[in-house]
Each structure stands twice: as C-alpha cells, then as structure tokens.
Amino acid sequence: MPLSGFGLPKKNRLKGKKRIDRLFLEGDSLKVKQLKVVYLRAPEQAEFCVGVSSPKKLMPKAVHRNRVRRLLREHFRLMRPDWTEQQWSGMQLMWIFLGKRLPKHEEIEAPMRTLIEKILQSDEAPQD
C-alpha cells in the first residue's frame, strides 16, 4: 500500500542554486543547540519550500548525513500541521544540523519546535 500524502511534496522542496543563494544572502538565521535554520519570507511565492543539510566536515560518513537529513525532514513534516498554511505561505527554510554525531529524536524535535515558534513570532512582529 503506497504512503502517498505523507511525504514532503516536490513543490515544497527547496531546490535551485539561485533560490538557495538568495536564501543565504537575504535570509535571517537562528540557532538552538545543534540545529540552525536560515529562513526568508518570499511574498511572490505562494508555497513554502524546505531544504535540509548536514555538513560533510562535521559528519564525514554519507550514511550518517543521509540519516540526519531524513530525521530533519520527518520532524518538520510532523510539526507542520501544528501551524496554519497562511503562516507558512511564501516561507523558505533551510535546516542545517551542526552536530558531530547522530542525534536522537528528542535532540531534533525540541530545538526544531523552538526555532519554528521563534520564526513565526518574528514574522508576526510589526516591521518598521
């Protein structure tokens, strides 16, 4: 039985050198423990986009980097329904794991929830 509807759709994946470069140049970043997020609200874009990364310098084994990326995507997918689609519209996110060893679920879940709440709070704050 296929598990359609449970993954992260292609339209919500952050891809393309121009989009990623723009995110890192114009976006803001936050860090909690071993998890960093770079985010940017792009009003011209209706859908949100998410990318995940695990640096090769910190985690040399590809198997471990892939595991971390899967964990990051899965935790974001599970937390996304907690907030409204309007809060996510036009948001571009890049999650970066900065640890040197494989994390446990709790080591990703709590910092990710904290970072998402900070992003959404800063986005709601009036801009001068």
Salt bridges, closest charged atoms under 4 A:
ASP21 OD2 - LYS17 NZ 3.09
GLU26 OE1 - ARG22 NE 3.17
GLU44 OE2 - ARG22 NH1 2.75
GLU47 OE2 - LYS11 NZ 3.88
GLU74 OE2 - ARG77 NH2 2.74
ASP82 OD2 - ARG113 NH1 3.07
GLU107 OE2 - ARG101 NH2 2.97
ASP123 OD2 - ARG41 NH2 2.18
